[in-house]
Amino acid sequence: MKLMTFNTQHCLNYMTRNIDFDVMVAAIRQCGADVVGLNEMRGAGPHPEFAPQVEILAEKSGLTQYFFAPALHMRAGTYGNGLLSRVPVESAEIVMIPDPDPRKYNGYYETRCLLKATLAGGITVLVTHFGLNPDEQENAVQTIVQHLADEKCILMGDFNVLPDDPVLNPIRARMKDAAEAICGDKNTFPSDAPDRKIDYIFVSPDVEVLCAEVPPIVASDHRPHTAEVEI
């Protein structure tokens, strides 16, 4: 199974600065992905630039099993995480990540969520997007750990933290980082000249990582991160 995590920045073409579904689909096809975790996806809304983006990518990519997990409900539309899959999705749910209360920092805060899906064969897939502040990230990790499965479990997304950040320790204690199989550049952001790794694919210990890559694709502002695994 080929996994892919991809922050699409609401399908905004990094070079043209226009919403471009075709360039995102081309990236997914180039990676040969079977299961894709998506971040920063828009849902349908009254604003003309808000459309059912996950559904559109599903139709265009041929990964017809999909689920959209909005974290934000705004006047313009909804916004959150998405899942595309070639493997049947048996169930899916939205798990909200608690907002820090009180907020400990002066930075930008945003409500986040965890997309939790069960695929055929009892495979658990979690897709998330961490906040920018440490207290948001701590809440995200606590929520994730509560929903991890001990077997056949995949976690992916934009974590907004570097690999050596101790906030990831509870996840690393239970899962393997697929990026350890990458021999080349592991950085994922920004896509045109990546200088940091903030996108991740973690798998439970029983899942074998055959290979992993950060392909040099400039579609969104993040490069996709892929992993071929055997479950």
Secondary structure, 3 states (H helix, E strand, C coil): CEEEEEECCCCECCCCCCECHHHHHHHHHHHCCCEEEEEEEECCCCCCCCCCHHHHHHHHHCCCEEEEEEEEECCCCEEEEEEEECCCEEEEEEEEECCCCCCCCCCCCCCEEEEEEEECCCEEEEEEECCCCHHHHHHHHHHHHHHCCCCCEEEEEECCCCCCCHHHHHHHCCCEEHHHHCCCCCCCECCCCCCECCEEEEECCCCEEEEEECCCCCCCCCCCEEEEEEC
